[in-house]
Amino acid sequence: MTETMVQLKKRMEEIGMSQKQLADEINVSYVTVSRWMNGTRHPTIENVEKMADVLGVTIDINAGEKEKEVICPIIDRLMKNMLK
């Protein structure tokens, strides 16, 4: 799990929000949120922003090396889609 997802999960615990509740708020399936939280999938930048908004936190994508763990897989996926 990336540092961003660790922080988002921590915030969910702080406010007592379940993965199902978060999924409903951002209009994705519970399974999708579960996969993001356990690291088997990576959310899009847009979904990271949606989660941050719902959880009342900000995400600084320029925060440092650890944030590249989130951004690089997303950018790689976006680039692959653009080249299709």
C-alpha positions as CSV (number, residue, x, y, z in Angstrom):
1,M,0.0,0.0,0.0
2,T,1.3,3.4,-0.9
3,E,1.9,6.2,1.7
4,T,-1.1,8.1,0.4
5,M,-3.4,5.1,0.8
6,V,-2.0,4.5,4.3
7,Q,-2.8,8.1,5.2
8,L,-6.3,7.9,3.7
9,K,-7.0,4.6,5.5
10,K,-5.8,6.2,8.8
11,R,-8.2,9.1,8.2
12,M,-11.0,6.7,7.5
13,E,-10.3,5.0,10.9
14,E,-10.2,8.4,12.7
15,I,-13.6,9.4,11.5
16,G,-15.1,5.9,11.6
17,M,-15.8,5.6,7.9
18,S,-16.0,2.1,6.4
19,Q,-14.6,1.1,2.9
20,K,-18.3,0.6,1.9
21,Q,-19.2,4.1,3.0
22,L,-16.3,5.6,1.1
23,A,-17.1,3.6,-2.0
24,D,-20.7,4.8,-1.9
25,E,-19.5,8.4,-1.5
26,I,-17.2,8.4,-4.5
27,N,-19.4,6.1,-6.6
28,V,-17.2,3.1,-7.0
29,S,-17.7,-0.5,-5.7
30,Y,-16.7,-1.7,-2.3
31,V,-14.4,-4.2,-4.0
32,T,-12.6,-1.4,-5.8
33,V,-11.9,0.5,-2.6
34,S,-10.8,-2.7,-0.9
35,R,-8.3,-3.4,-3.7
36,W,-6.9,0.2,-3.4
37,M,-6.5,-0.2,0.3
38,N,-4.8,-3.6,0.2
39,G,-2.5,-2.4,-2.7
40,T,-3.6,-4.8,-5.4
41,R,-4.9,-1.9,-7.5
42,H,-4.1,1.8,-7.7
43,P,-6.7,4.5,-7.8
44,T,-6.6,7.2,-10.5
45,I,-5.5,10.7,-9.5
46,E,-9.2,11.7,-9.8
47,N,-10.3,9.0,-7.3
48,V,-7.5,9.9,-4.9
49,E,-8.8,13.5,-5.0
50,K,-12.4,12.3,-4.5
51,M,-11.4,10.2,-1.5
52,A,-9.4,13.1,0.0
53,D,-12.3,15.5,-0.5
54,V,-14.8,13.1,1.2
55,L,-12.3,12.5,4.0
56,G,-11.6,16.2,4.5
57,V,-7.9,16.0,3.8
58,T,-5.6,17.4,1.1
59,I,-3.2,15.4,-1.0
60,D,0.0,17.0,-2.1
61,I,1.3,15.1,-5.1
62,N,4.6,17.0,-4.8
63,A,5.1,15.9,-1.2
64,G,8.2,13.9,-1.9
65,E,9.5,10.5,-2.9
66,K,6.8,8.5,-1.2
67,E,4.1,10.1,-3.2
68,K,5.8,8.8,-6.4
69,E,4.6,5.4,-5.3
70,V,1.0,6.5,-6.1
71,I,1.7,8.8,-9.0
72,C,4.1,6.7,-11.1
73,P,1.7,3.7,-11.5
74,I,-1.1,6.1,-12.4
75,I,1.0,8.0,-14.9
76,D,2.3,4.8,-16.4
77,R,-1.3,3.6,-16.9
78,L,-2.4,6.9,-18.4
79,M,0.6,6.9,-20.8
80,K,-0.2,3.3,-21.9
81,N,-3.8,4.3,-22.6
82,M,-2.8,7.4,-24.5
83,L,-0.5,5.3,-26.8
84,K,-3.2,2.8,-27.7
